[in-house]
Amino acid sequence: MRGGMMKGLVTGALLGGAAATIYGVMNWQNQRKLNRLAAQGGHWVANKTDELFGKK
């Protein structure tokens, strides 16, 4: 009984750690994508502002 319980705890910890790692990596990639999109939008707005005021 005790050996099976320990085995279950170790297996659960490993699976939980793997799931948390995968979630963290996915979250990090989504954050990078959102930051890149925000930066592109910022460049677009800056370019349009320059065009409006004749700086280009």
N, C-alpha and C positions, 0 to 999 in steps of 0.2 A: 504493500500500500504506500509506504513512504517513498520508495523508489519511483513508483509511477507518478506520485504527486510532484516529486522534484523534476522528473522528466517533463511533465506537463507545464510546470512553471518555466523551465528553461526554454521549451519550445514556444510557449506564449510570448516570452520576452524577446526571443529571436524574431518571431513573426511580427510582433508589435514594433520592434526596432526597424525592421525592413520596411514595413508600411509607413512609418514615420519618415524614413529617409526618402522613399519614393514620393510621398506627399510634399516634402520639403523641396525636392528637386523640381517637381512640377510647378509648385508655387513660385520658385525662383525663376524658372523659365517664363512663366506668365508675367511676372513682374518686369523682367527684362524686356519682353515684348511690349508691354504697356508703356514703359519708359521710352522705348524707341519710337513708338507711335506719338507720344506726347512731344518728343523732341522734333519729329518731322512736322507736326502741326505748328510748333513754335517757329520753326524755320519758314514755313509757308506764310504765317501771319507776318513775320518780320519782312519777308520779301514783298508781300503785298503792300505793307506800309511804306517801304522804300519806293515802290512804284508809284504810289499815290502822291508822295511828296517829291518825286522826280530825282531821287538819289541814285538811280541806276541808269 
